[in-house]
Each structure stands twice: as C-alpha cells, then as structure tokens.
Amino acid sequence: MDPNHLRSHLSKLHDELAAVHRVDPQSRQLLGDIMRDITRLIDEPAAIGASAPDRSLPDRLEKIAVKFEAEHPTLASSARGFVDLLGKAGL
C-alpha cells in the first residue's frame, strides 16, 4: 500500500483526535503512543522488513475505538477504518 495513502489517513485521524476535548489523559497518552508507532512504521518501511510487524498495533487501536464508541463515534469509526488500512498494508 502507498505510504502516502496511509499518511493521509493517519493525518485525518490525528486531526480528529485533536478536535476531541474530553479525552482522559491515559487515553490521550495511549493514542499518542499508537500514533507514533504508526508513523514509525510508515516512515521506516525497511524496519518492517527486518523484523516482524507490530501485530499489537491494530489490537491497541481497536481497543481505543471500543472505548470511544459512545462519546466519540466519529473518532471510533476513523480508528476502525485505520485498523482496516493497516491490515491491507500488512501491518
């Protein structure tokens, strides 16, 4: 999958997260960690080939989506969409 396509979706997810004002600090920290991990995987594709992809990344993103489902359905939907993209990219 084209890294620019992933970056575009990651940017959209980041913008949606920035627009959410009522997120507990622990969830915000977890999302920040996930976003950095995703960015690292997109920016360093050679590292993916050298080692196994982080299989926990989609699971962590899905857990956040479940947590946000009631209060932030748009963010939850975007997170799930990104999980799908990661799967298609083999991440």
C-alpha positions in Angstrom: 0.0 0.0 0.0 1.2 3.5 -0.8 2.7 5.1 2.3 1.3 8.5 1.3 -2.2 7.0 1.5 -1.5 5.7 5.0 0.0 9.1 6.0 -3.2 10.9 4.7 -5.4 8.7 6.8 -3.1 9.0 9.8 -3.3 12.8 9.5 -7.1 12.7 9.4 -7.2 10.5 12.5 -4.7 12.9 14.2 -6.9 15.9 13.3 -10.0 14.2 14.7 -8.2 13.4 17.9 -7.0 17.0 18.2 -10.6 18.1 17.9 -11.8 15.9 20.8 -11.6 17.9 24.0 -12.9 15.4 26.5 -10.4 12.6 26.5 -8.9 11.3 29.7 -5.2 11.7 30.0 -4.5 8.0 29.9 -6.4 7.5 26.7 -4.7 10.6 25.1 -1.3 9.2 26.1 -2.2 5.7 24.6 -3.4 7.3 21.4 -0.2 9.4 21.2 1.9 6.2 21.6 -0.1 4.4 18.9 0.2 7.4 16.5 4.0 7.5 17.0 4.2 3.7 16.4 2.2 4.0 13.2 4.2 6.9 12.0 7.4 5.0 12.6 6.1 2.0 10.6 5.1 4.2 7.7 8.4 6.2 7.7 10.7 3.3 8.2 9.4 0.5 5.9 12.9 -1.1 5.9 12.4 -1.7 9.6 9.2 -3.6 8.9 11.0 -6.0 6.5 13.8 -6.5 9.0 11.5 -7.6 11.8 8.0 -8.8 12.3 5.4 -6.0 12.1 3.9 -4.9 15.4 0.8 -7.1 15.5 -0.4 -5.5 18.7 -0.9 -2.1 16.9 -4.3 -2.9 15.3 -5.4 -4.5 18.6 -4.5 -1.4 20.6 -6.2 0.8 18.1 -9.4 -1.3 18.2 -9.4 -1.1 22.0 -9.3 2.6 21.8 -12.1 2.6 19.2 -14.3 0.5 21.5 -13.6 2.9 24.4 -14.5 5.9 22.3 -17.6 4.4 20.7 -20.2 6.1 22.9 -18.7 9.6 23.3 -16.7 10.0 20.1 -18.3 7.8 17.4 -16.6 9.6 14.6 -13.2 9.0 16.1 -14.0 5.4 16.8 -15.1 4.9 13.2 -11.9 6.5 11.9 -9.8 4.4 14.2 -11.5 1.2 12.9 -11.0 2.4 9.4 -7.3 2.8 10.1 -7.2 -0.7 11.6 -8.6 -2.0 8.2 -5.9 0.0 6.3 -3.1 -1.4 8.5 -4.4 -4.9 7.7 -4.4 -4.2 4.0 -0.9 -2.8 4.3 0.2 -6.0 6.1 0.9 -4.2 9.3 
